[in-house]
């Protein structure tokens, strides 16, 4: 891994001794993603026209331009709404089957997934009307050390936030 990752968490991402004893192609790491919707930034607080001064120091935040590029890429990959509607109808017409290796009908699995609100993209956790940043998403090592952060600027957990963090991680890992 890169020197940056090694300084983030020497235990999981390898300090000097660990890096010397493990071949580059045998490297493993465990990371997780987590979003926090209590960290918000208001839209134009107190109607001020000023902005925060630029911060010249290195940061763990992924630039907004990279996040926007990933959002546009994901939007280009997703099917149009008419394609989604026709595939939904086709799925409803299928008999309720069992997925290979599972003993639970797919309707039960889908119902369980639909009841999980934390990852529901449609559920707003913060209003974009009042907040410029609606939360933070972090990529963490398994010791909970922050590797990178992304400012979330849209309501709900969107796929592109997680993907830009994972893409950024792969840029710092050996091929």
TIRO-2110 file (N, C-alpha, C; in Angstrom, 1 decimal):
// TIRO-2110
0.8, -1.2, 0.0, N, 1, A
0.0, 0.0, 0.0, CA, 1, A
0.9, 1.3, 0.0, C, 1, A
0.2, 2.4, -0.2, N, 2, A
1.0, 3.6, -0.3, CA, 2, A
1.4, 4.0, 1.1, C, 2, A
2.3, 5.0, 1.1, N, 3, A
2.8, 5.5, 2.4, CA, 3, A
1.7, 6.2, 3.2, C, 3, A
0.7, 6.8, 2.4, N, 4, A
-0.4, 7.5, 3.1, CA, 4, A
-1.2, 6.5, 3.9, C, 4, A
-1.6, 5.3, 3.2, N, 5, A
-2.4, 4.3, 3.9, CA, 5, A
-1.6, 3.7, 5.1, C, 5, A
-0.3, 3.6, 5.0, N, 6, A
0.5, 3.0, 6.1, CA, 6, A
0.5, 3.9, 7.3, C, 6, A
0.4, 5.2, 7.1, N, 7, A
0.4, 6.2, 8.2, CA, 7, A
-1.0, 6.3, 8.8, C, 7, A
-2.1, 6.0, 8.0, N, 8, A
-3.4, 6.0, 8.5, CA, 8, A
-3.6, 5.0, 9.6, C, 8, A
-3.2, 3.8, 9.4, N, 9, A
-3.3, 2.7, 10.4, CA, 9, A
-2.2, 1.7, 10.2, C, 9, A
-1.1, 1.8, 10.9, N, 10, A
0.0, 0.8, 10.7, CA, 10, A
-0.4, -0.6, 11.0, C, 10, A
-1.4, -0.8, 11.9, N, 11, A
-1.8, -2.2, 12.2, CA, 11, A
-2.5, -2.9, 11.1, C, 11, A
-3.4, -2.2, 10.4, N, 12, A
-4.1, -2.9, 9.3, CA, 12, A
-3.4, -2.7, 8.0, C, 12, A
-2.8, -1.6, 7.8, N, 13, A
-2.3, -1.3, 6.4, CA, 13, A
-0.8, -1.4, 6.3, C, 13, A
-0.2, -1.9, 7.4, N, 14, A
1.2, -2.2, 7.3, CA, 14, A
2.2, -1.1, 7.7, C, 14, A
2.9, -1.3, 8.8, N, 15, A
4.0, -0.5, 9.1, CA, 15, A
5.2, -1.0, 8.4, C, 15, A
6.4, -0.4, 8.7, N, 16, A
7.6, -0.8, 8.0, CA, 16, A
8.0, -2.3, 8.1, C, 16, A
7.8, -2.9, 9.3, N, 17, A
8.2, -4.3, 9.5, CA, 17, A
7.2, -5.2, 8.7, C, 17, A
5.9, -4.9, 8.8, N, 18, A
4.9, -5.7, 8.1, CA, 18, A
5.1, -5.6, 6.6, C, 18, A
5.4, -4.4, 6.1, N, 19, A
5.5, -4.3, 4.6, CA, 19, A
6.7, -5.0, 4.1, C, 19, A
7.8, -5.1, 4.9, N, 20, A
9.0, -5.8, 4.4, CA, 20, A
8.8, -7.3, 4.3, C, 20, A
8.0, -7.8, 5.2, N, 21, A
7.9, -9.3, 5.2, CA, 21, A
6.8, -9.9, 4.3, C, 21, A
5.9, -9.1, 3.8, N, 22, A
4.8, -9.6, 3.0, CA, 22, A
5.0, -9.1, 1.5, C, 22, A
4.9, -10.1, 0.6, N, 23, A
5.0, -9.7, -0.8, CA, 23, A
3.8, -8.8, -1.2, C, 23, A
4.1, -7.9, -2.2, N, 24, A
3.1, -6.9, -2.6, CA, 24, A
1.8, -7.5, -3.0, C, 24, A
1.9, -8.7, -3.7, N, 25, A
0.7, -9.3, -4.3, CA, 25, A
-0.2, -10.1, -3.2, C, 25, A
0.3, -10.2, -2.0, N, 26, A
-0.4, -10.9, -0.9, CA, 26, A
-1.1, -9.9, 0.0, C, 26, A
-1.1, -8.7, -0.3, N, 27, A
-1.7, -7.7, 0.6, CA, 27, A
-3.2, -7.8, 0.8, C, 27, A
-3.7, -7.8, 2.0, N, 28, A
-5.1, -7.8, 2.3, CA, 28, A
-5.4, -6.6, 3.2, C, 28, A
-6.6, -6.1, 3.0, N, 29, A
-7.1, -5.0, 4.0, CA, 29, A
-8.6, -5.1, 4.1, C, 29, A
-9.1, -4.8, 5.3, N, 30, A
-10.5, -4.8, 5.6, CA, 30, A
-10.9, -3.3, 5.8, C, 30, A
-11.9, -2.9, 5.1, N, 31, A
-12.4, -1.5, 5.3, CA, 31, A
-13.9, -1.5, 5.4, C, 31, A
-14.5, -0.5, 5.9, N, 32, A
-15.9, -0.4, 6.0, CA, 32, A
-16.3, 1.1, 5.6, C, 32, A
-17.6, 1.2, 5.2, N, 33, A
-18.2, 2.5, 4.9, CA, 33, A
-19.2, 2.8, 5.9, C, 33, A
-19.3, 4.1, 6.3, N, 34, A
-20.3, 4.5, 7.3, CA, 34, A
-20.8, 5.9, 7.0, C, 34, A
-22.0, 6.2, 7.1, N, 35, A
-22.6, 7.5, 6.8, CA, 35, A
-23.1, 8.1, 8.1, C, 35, A
-22.9, 9.3, 8.3, N, 36, A
-23.4, 10.0, 9.5, CA, 36, A
-24.2, 11.3, 9.0, C, 36, A
-25.5, 11.3, 9.4, N, 37, A
-26.3, 12.4, 9.0, CA, 37, A
-26.5, 13.4, 10.1, C, 37, A
-25.7, 13.4, 11.1, N, 38, A
-25.8, 14.4, 12.1, CA, 38, A
-24.8, 15.5, 11.9, C, 38, A
-23.9, 15.3, 11.0, N, 39, A
-22.9, 16.3, 10.6, CA, 39, A
-23.4, 17.0, 9.4, C, 39, A
-23.9, 18.2, 9.6, N, 40, A
-24.6, 19.0, 8.5, CA, 40, A
-23.9, 20.4, 8.4, C, 40, A
-24.0, 21.0, 7.2, N, 41, A
-23.5, 22.3, 7.0, CA, 41, A
-24.7, 23.1, 6.4, C, 41, A
-25.1, 24.2, 7.1, N, 42, A
-26.3, 25.0, 6.6, CA, 42, A
-26.0, 25.7, 5.3, C, 42, A
-27.1, 25.9, 4.6, N, 43, A
-27.0, 26.7, 3.3, CA, 43, A
-26.9, 28.1, 3.7, C, 43, A
-25.9, 28.8, 3.4, N, 44, A
-25.7, 30.2, 3.6, CA, 44, A
-26.1, 30.7, 5.0, C, 44, A
-25.3, 30.3, 6.0, N, 45, A
-25.7, 30.7, 7.4, CA, 45, A
-25.8, 32.2, 7.6, C, 45, A
-26.9, 32.6, 8.2, N, 46, A
-27.1, 34.0, 8.5, CA, 46, A
-27.1, 34.9, 7.3, C, 46, A
-27.4, 34.4, 6.1, N, 47, A
-27.5, 35.1, 4.9, CA, 47, A
-26.1, 35.8, 4.6, C, 47, A
-25.1, 35.2, 5.0, N, 48, A
-23.8, 35.8, 4.7, CA, 48, A
-23.3, 35.5, 3.3, C, 48, A
-22.6, 36.4, 2.7, N, 49, A
-22.1, 36.2, 1.4, CA, 49, A
-20.6, 35.7, 1.4, C, 49, A
-20.1, 35.5, 2.6, N, 50, A
-18.7, 35.1, 2.7, CA, 50, A
-18.6, 33.5, 2.6, C, 50, A
-17.5, 33.1, 2.2, N, 51, A
-17.2, 31.6, 2.2, CA, 51, A
-16.0, 31.3, 3.2, C, 51, A
-15.9, 30.1, 3.5, N, 52, A
-14.8, 29.7, 4.4, CA, 52, A
-13.5, 30.0, 3.6, C, 52, A
-12.4, 30.4, 4.3, N, 53, A
-11.2, 30.6, 3.6, CA, 53, A
-10.6, 29.3, 3.2, C, 53, A
-9.8, 29.3, 2.1, N, 54, A
-9.2, 28.0, 1.6, CA, 54, A
-8.3, 27.5, 2.7, C, 54, A
-8.3, 26.1, 2.8, N, 55, A
-7.4, 25.5, 3.7, CA, 55, A
-6.2, 24.8, 2.9, C, 55, A
-5.0, 25.3, 3.2, N, 56, A
-3.9, 24.8, 2.4, CA, 56, A
-3.3, 23.5, 2.8, C, 56, A
-3.8, 23.0, 4.0, N, 57, A
-3.3, 21.7, 4.5, CA, 57, A
-3.9, 20.5, 3.8, C, 57, A
-3.2, 19.4, 3.9, N, 58, A
-3.7, 18.2, 3.3, CA, 58, A
-5.0, 17.8, 4.1, C, 58, A
-5.9, 17.1, 3.4, N, 59, A
-7.2, 16.8, 4.0, CA, 59, A
-7.6, 15.3, 3.7, C, 59, A
-8.4, 14.8, 4.5, N, 60, A
-9.0, 13.4, 4.2, CA, 60, A
-10.2, 13.5, 3.4, C, 60, A
-10.7, 14.7, 3.0, N, 61, A
-11.9, 14.8, 2.2, CA, 61, A
-11.6, 14.7, 0.8, C, 61, A
-12.4, 13.9, 0.1, N, 62, A
-12.2, 13.7, -1.4, CA, 62, A
-12.8, 14.9, -2.0, C, 62, A
-12.1, 15.5, -3.0, N, 63, A
-12.6, 16.7, -3.7, CA, 63, A
-14.0, 16.5, -4.3, C, 63, A
-14.7, 17.6, -4.2, N, 64, A
-16.1, 17.6, -4.7, CA, 64, A
-16.1, 17.3, -6.2, C, 64, A
-15.1, 17.7, -7.0, N, 65, A
-15.1, 17.4, -8.4, CA, 65, A
-15.0, 15.9, -8.7, C, 65, A
-14.3, 15.1, -7.9, N, 66, A
-14.2, 13.7, -8.0, CA, 66, A
-15.6, 13.0, -7.7, C, 66, A
-16.2, 13.5, -6.7, N, 67, A
-17.5, 13.0, -6.3, CA, 67, A
-18.5, 13.3, -7.4, C, 67, A
-18.5, 14.5, -8.0, N, 68, A
-19.4, 14.8, -9.0, CA, 68, A
-19.2, 14.0, -10.3, C, 68, A
-17.9, 13.7, -10.6, N, 69, A
-17.6, 12.9, -11.7, CA, 69, A
-18.1, 11.5, -11.5, C, 69, A
-18.0, 10.9, -10.3, N, 70, A
-18.6, 9.6, -10.1, CA, 70, A
-20.1, 9.6, -10.2, C, 70, A
-20.7, 10.6, -9.7, N, 71, A
-22.2, 10.7, -9.8, CA, 71, A
-22.6, 10.7, -11.2, C, 71, A
-22.0, 11.5, -12.1, N, 72, A
-22.3, 11.5, -13.5, CA, 72, A
-22.1, 10.2, -14.1, C, 72, A
-21.0, 9.5, -13.8, N, 73, A
-20.7, 8.2, -14.3, CA, 73, A
-21.8, 7.2, -13.9, C, 73, A
-22.2, 7.2, -12.7, N, 74, A
-23.3, 6.3, -12.2, CA, 74, A
-24.6, 6.6, -12.9, C, 74, A
-24.9, 7.8, -13.0, N, 75, A
-26.2, 8.2, -13.7, CA, 75, A
-26.2, 7.7, -15.2, C, 75, A
-25.0, 7.7, -15.8, N, 76, A
-24.9, 7.2, -17.2, CA, 76, A
-25.0, 5.7, -17.3, C, 76, A
-24.7, 5.0, -16.2, N, 77, A
-24.8, 3.5, -16.2, CA, 77, A
-26.2, 3.0, -15.9, C, 77, A
-27.0, 3.8, -15.2, N, 78, A
-28.3, 3.4, -14.8, CA, 78, A
-29.3, 3.3, -15.9, C, 78, A
-30.2, 2.4, -15.9, N, 79, A
-31.2, 2.3, -16.9, CA, 79, A
-32.2, 3.4, -16.8, C, 79, A
-32.9, 3.8, -17.9, N, 80, A
-33.9, 4.8, -17.8, CA, 80, A
-35.1, 4.3, -17.0, C, 80, A
-36.0, 5.2, -16.6, N, 81, A
-37.1, 4.8, -15.7, CA, 81, A
-38.0, 3.9, -16.4, C, 81, A
-38.2, 4.0, -17.8, N, 82, A
-39.1, 3.1, -18.5, CA, 82, A
-38.5, 1.7, -18.5, C, 82, A
-37.2, 1.5, -18.6, N, 83, A
-36.6, 0.2, -18.5, CA, 83, A
-36.8, -0.4, -17.1, C, 83, A
-36.6, 0.5, -16.1, N, 84, A
-36.8, 0.0, -14.7, CA, 84, A
-38.2, -0.5, -14.5, C, 84, A
-39.2, 0.2, -15.0, N, 85, A
-40.6, -0.1, -14.8, CA, 85, A
-40.9, -1.5, -15.5, C, 85, A
-40.4, -1.7, -16.7, N, 86, A
-40.7, -3.0, -17.4, CA, 86, A
-40.0, -4.1, -16.7, C, 86, A
-38.8, -3.9, -16.2, N, 87, A
-38.1, -5.0, -15.5, CA, 87, A
-38.8, -5.3, -14.1, C, 87, A
-39.4, -4.3, -13.5, N, 88, A
-40.1, -4.5, -12.2, CA, 88, A
-41.3, -5.4, -12.5, C, 88, A
-42.0, -5.1, -13.6, N, 89, A
-43.2, -5.9, -13.9, CA, 89, A
-42.8, -7.3, -14.2, C, 89, A
-41.7, -7.5, -15.0, N, 90, A
-41.3, -8.8, -15.3, CA, 90, A
-41.0, -9.6, -14.0, C, 90, A
-40.3, -9.0, -13.1, N, 91, A
-40.0, -9.6, -11.8, CA, 91, A
-41.2, -10.0, -11.0, C, 91, A
-42.2, -9.1, -11.1, N, 92, A
-43.5, -9.4, -10.3, CA, 92, A
-44.2, -10.6, -11.0, C, 92, A
-44.1, -10.8, -12.3, N, 93, A
-44.8, -11.9, -13.0, CA, 93, A
-44.1, -13.2, -12.7, C, 93, A
-42.8, -13.2, -12.3, N, 94, A
-42.2, -14.5, -12.1, CA, 94, A
-42.8, -15.1, -10.8, C, 94, A
-42.7, -16.5, -10.8, N, 95, A
-43.2, -17.2, -9.6, CA, 95, A
-42.2, -16.9, -8.5, C, 95, A
-42.7, -17.0, -7.3, N, 96, A
-41.8, -16.7, -6.1, CA, 96, A
-40.8, -17.9, -6.0, C, 96, A
-39.6, -17.7, -6.4, N, 97, A
-38.6, -18.8, -6.4, CA, 97, A
-37.7, -18.8, -5.2, C, 97, A
-36.8, -19.7, -5.1, N, 98, A
-35.8, -19.8, -4.1, CA, 98, A
-34.5, -19.5, -4.8, C, 98, A
-33.7, -18.6, -4.3, N, 99, A
-32.4, -18.3, -4.8, CA, 99, A
-31.5, -19.6, -4.6, C, 99, A
-30.5, -19.8, -5.4, N, 100, A
-29.7, -21.0, -5.3, CA, 100, A
-28.9, -20.9, -4.0, C, 100, A
-29.0, -22.0, -3.2, N, 101, A
-28.4, -22.1, -1.9, CA, 101, A
-29.1, -21.5, -0.8, C, 101, A
-30.3, -20.9, -1.0, N, 102, A
-31.1, -20.2, 0.0, CA, 102, A
-32.3, -21.1, 0.3, C, 102, A
-32.8, -21.1, 1.5, N, 103, A
-34.0, -21.8, 1.9, CA, 103, A
-35.1, -20.9, 2.1, C, 103, A
-35.0, -19.6, 1.7, N, 104, A
-36.0, -18.6, 2.0, CA, 104, A
-36.5, -18.1, 0.6, C, 104, A
-37.8, -17.9, 0.4, N, 105, A
-38.3, -17.4, -0.9, CA, 105, A
-37.8, -16.0, -1.1, C, 105, A
-37.6, -15.7, -2.4, N, 106, A
-37.1, -14.3, -2.8, CA, 106, A
-38.0, -13.2, -2.3, C, 106, A
-39.3, -13.5, -2.2, N, 107, A
-40.3, -12.4, -1.7, CA, 107, A
-39.9, -12.1, -0.2, C, 107, A
-39.5, -13.0, 0.6, N, 108, A
-39.2, -12.8, 2.0, CA, 108, A
-37.9, -12.0, 2.0, C, 108, A
-36.9, -12.3, 1.2, N, 109, A
-35.6, -11.6, 1.1, CA, 109, A
-35.9, -10.2, 0.7, C, 109, A
-36.7, -10.0, -0.3, N, 110, A
-37.0, -8.6, -0.8, CA, 110, A
-37.7, -7.8, 0.3, C, 110, A
-38.7, -8.4, 1.0, N, 111, A
-39.4, -7.7, 2.1, CA, 111, A
-38.4, -7.3, 3.2, C, 111, A
-37.5, -8.2, 3.5, N, 112, A
-36.5, -7.8, 4.5, CA, 112, A
-35.6, -6.6, 4.0, C, 112, A
-35.2, -6.7, 2.8, N, 113, A
-34.4, -5.6, 2.3, CA, 113, A
-35.1, -4.3, 2.2, C, 113, A
-36.4, -4.4, 1.9, N, 114, A
-37.3, -3.2, 1.8, CA, 114, A
-37.5, -2.5, 3.2, C, 114, A
-37.4, -3.3, 4.2, N, 115, A
-37.7, -2.8, 5.6, CA, 115, A
-36.4, -2.1, 6.2, C, 115, A
-35.3, -2.2, 5.5, N, 116, A
-34.0, -1.7, 6.1, CA, 116, A
-33.9, -0.2, 5.6, C, 116, A
-34.1, 0.7, 6.6, N, 117, A
-34.2, 2.1, 6.2, CA, 117, A
-32.8, 2.8, 6.1, C, 117, A
-31.8, 2.3, 6.8, N, 118, A
-30.5, 3.0, 6.8, CA, 118, A
-30.0, 3.2, 5.5, C, 118, A
-30.1, 2.3, 4.6, N, 119, A
-29.5, 2.4, 3.2, CA, 119, A
-30.6, 2.8, 2.2, C, 119, A
-31.7, 3.2, 2.6, N, 120, A
-32.8, 3.6, 1.7, CA, 120, A
-32.5, 4.9, 1.0, C, 120, A
-32.2, 4.9, -0.3, N, 121, A
-31.8, 6.1, -1.0, CA, 121, A
-33.0, 7.1, -1.0, C, 121, A
-34.2, 6.6, -1.0, N, 122, A
-35.4, 7.5, -1.2, CA, 122, A
-35.8, 8.2, 0.1, C, 122, A
-35.3, 7.7, 1.3, N, 123, A
-35.7, 8.3, 2.6, CA, 123, A
-34.7, 9.4, 2.8, C, 123, A
-35.3, 10.6, 3.0, N, 124, A
-34.4, 11.8, 3.3, CA, 124, A
-34.0, 11.8, 4.8, C, 124, A
-32.7, 11.9, 5.0, N, 125, A
-32.2, 12.0, 6.4, CA, 125, A
-32.0, 13.5, 6.7, C, 125, A
-31.8, 14.3, 5.7, N, 126, A
-31.6, 15.7, 5.9, CA, 126, A
-32.1, 16.5, 4.7, C, 126, A
-32.7, 17.7, 4.9, N, 127, A
-33.3, 18.4, 3.8, CA, 127, A
-32.2, 19.2, 3.1, C, 127, A
-32.2, 19.1, 1.7, N, 128, A
-31.3, 19.9, 0.9, CA, 128, A
-31.7, 21.3, 0.8, C, 128, A
-32.9, 21.6, 1.3, N, 129, A
-33.4, 23.0, 1.3, CA, 129, A
-32.7, 23.8, 2.3, C, 129, A
-32.3, 23.3, 3.4, N, 130, A
-31.7, 24.0, 4.5, CA, 130, A
-30.2, 23.7, 4.6, C, 130, A
-29.7, 22.6, 4.1, N, 131, A
-28.4, 22.2, 4.3, CA, 131, A
-27.6, 22.0, 3.0, C, 131, A
-26.4, 22.6, 2.9, N, 132, A
-25.5, 22.4, 1.8, CA, 132, A
-24.9, 21.1, 1.8, C, 132, A
-24.5, 20.6, 3.0, N, 133, A
-24.0, 19.3, 3.2, CA, 133, A
-24.9, 18.6, 4.1, C, 133, A
-25.4, 17.4, 3.7, N, 134, A
-26.5, 16.7, 4.5, CA, 134, A
-25.9, 15.6, 5.3, C, 134, A
-24.6, 15.4, 5.2, N, 135, A
-23.9, 14.4, 6.1, CA, 135, A
-22.6, 14.1, 5.6, C, 135, A
-21.9, 13.1, 6.2, N, 136, A
-20.6, 12.6, 5.8, CA, 136, A
-20.6, 11.1, 5.6, C, 136, A
-19.9, 10.7, 4.6, N, 137, A
-19.7, 9.2, 4.5, CA, 137, A
-18.2, 9.0, 4.6, C, 137, A
-17.8, 8.0, 5.4, N, 138, A
-16.4, 7.7, 5.7, CA, 138, A
-16.0, 6.3, 5.2, C, 138, A
-14.8, 6.2, 4.8, N, 139, A
-14.1, 4.9, 4.5, CA, 139, A
-13.2, 4.7, 5.7, C, 139, A
-13.4, 3.7, 6.5, N, 140, A
-12.6, 3.4, 7.7, CA, 140, A
-11.9, 2.1, 7.6, C, 140, A
-10.7, 2.0, 8.3, N, 141, A
-10.1, 0.7, 8.4, CA, 141, A
-10.9, -0.1, 9.5, C, 141, A
-10.6, -1.3, 9.8, N, 142, A
-11.3, -2.0, 10.8, CA, 142, A
-11.0, -1.7, 12.2, C, 142, A
-10.0, -0.7, 12.4, N, 143, A
-9.8, -0.2, 13.7, CA, 143, A
-10.5, 1.2, 13.8, C, 143, A
-11.3, 1.5, 12.9, N, 144, A
-12.1, 2.8, 12.8, CA, 144, A
-11.2, 4.0, 12.6, C, 144, A
-10.1, 3.9, 12.0, N, 145, A
-9.3, 5.0, 11.6, CA, 145, A
-9.8, 5.5, 10.3, C, 145, A
-10.0, 6.8, 10.2, N, 146, A
-10.5, 7.4, 8.9, CA, 146, A
-9.5, 7.3, 7.8, C, 146, A
-9.9, 6.8, 6.7, N, 147, A
-9.0, 6.8, 5.5, CA, 147, A
-9.4, 8.0, 4.6, C, 147, A
-10.7, 8.2, 4.3, N, 148, A
-11.2, 9.3, 3.6, CA, 148, A
-12.6, 9.6, 4.0, C, 148, A
-13.0, 10.9, 3.7, N, 149, A
-14.4, 11.3, 4.0, CA, 149, A
-14.9, 12.0, 2.7, C, 149, A
-16.2, 11.9, 2.6, N, 150, A
-16.9, 12.6, 1.5, CA, 150, A
-18.1, 13.4, 2.1, C, 150, A
-18.2, 14.7, 1.7, N, 151, A
-19.3, 15.5, 2.1, CA, 151, A
-20.5, 15.0, 1.2, C, 151, A
-21.6, 14.6, 1.9, N, 152, A
-22.8, 14.2, 1.2, CA, 152, A
-23.6, 15.5, 0.9, C, 152, A
-24.0, 15.8, -0.3, N, 153, A
-24.7, 17.0, -0.6, CA, 153, A
-26.1, 16.7, -1.1, C, 153, A
-26.5, 15.5, -1.2, N, 154, A
-27.9, 15.1, -1.6, CA, 154, A
-28.6, 14.4, -0.5, C, 154, A
-29.9, 14.3, -0.5, N, 155, A
-30.7, 13.6, 0.5, CA, 155, A
-30.5, 12.1, 0.3, C, 155, A
-30.3, 11.4, 1.4, N, 156, A
-30.2, 10.0, 1.3, CA, 156, A
-28.8, 9.5, 1.0, C, 156, A
-28.6, 8.2, 1.2, N, 157, A
-27.3, 7.6, 0.9, CA, 157, A
-27.3, 7.2, -0.6, C, 157, A
-26.5, 7.9, -1.4, N, 158, A
-26.5, 7.6, -2.8, CA, 158, A
-25.3, 6.7, -3.1, C, 158, A
-25.4, 5.9, -4.1, N, 159, A
-24.4, 4.9, -4.5, CA, 159, A
-23.1, 5.5, -4.8, C, 159, A
-23.1, 6.7, -5.5, N, 160, A
-21.8, 7.3, -5.9, CA, 160, A
-20.9, 7.7, -4.8, C, 160, A
-21.4, 8.0, -3.6, N, 161, A
-20.6, 8.4, -2.5, CA, 161, A
-19.7, 7.2, -2.1, C, 161, A
-20.3, 6.0, -2.0, N, 162, A
-19.5, 4.8, -1.6, CA, 162, A
-18.6, 4.4, -2.7, C, 162, A
-19.0, 4.5, -3.9, N, 163, A
-18.1, 4.1, -5.0, CA, 163, A
-16.9, 5.0, -5.2, C, 163, A
-17.1, 6.3, -5.0, N, 164, A
-15.9, 7.2, -5.1, CA, 164, A
-14.9, 6.9, -4.0, C, 164, A
-15.4, 6.6, -2.8, N, 165, A
-14.5, 6.2, -1.7, CA, 165, A
-13.7, 4.9, -2.0, C, 165, A
-14.4, 3.9, -2.5, N, 166, A
-13.7, 2.7, -2.9, CA, 166, A
-12.7, 2.9, -4.0, C, 166, A
-13.1, 3.7, -5.0, N, 167, A
-12.2, 3.9, -6.1, CA, 167, A
-11.0, 4.6, -5.6, C, 167, A
-11.1, 5.6, -4.7, N, 168, A
-10.0, 6.3, -4.2, CA, 168, A
-9.1, 5.3, -3.4, C, 168, A
-9.6, 4.4, -2.7, N, 169, A
-8.8, 3.4, -2.0, CA, 169, A
-8.0, 2.6, -3.0, C, 169, A
-8.6, 2.1, -4.1, N, 170, A
-7.9, 1.3, -5.0, CA, 170, A
-6.7, 2.1, -5.7, C, 170, A
-6.8, 3.4, -5.8, N, 171, A
-5.7, 4.2, -6.3, CA, 171, A
-4.5, 4.1, -5.4, C, 171, A
-4.7, 3.8, -4.1, N, 172, A
-3.6, 3.8, -3.2, CA, 172, A
-3.1, 2.4, -2.8, C, 172, A
-3.7, 1.4, -3.4, N, 173, A
-3.4, 0.0, -3.2, CA, 173, A
-2.5, -0.6, -4.3, C, 173, A
-1.7, -1.6, -4.1, N, 174, A
-0.9, -2.2, -5.1, CA, 174, A
-1.8, -2.8, -6.2, C, 174, A
-1.4, -2.9, -7.4, N, 175, A
-2.2, -3.5, -8.5, CA, 175, A
-2.4, -5.0, -8.2, C, 175, A
END
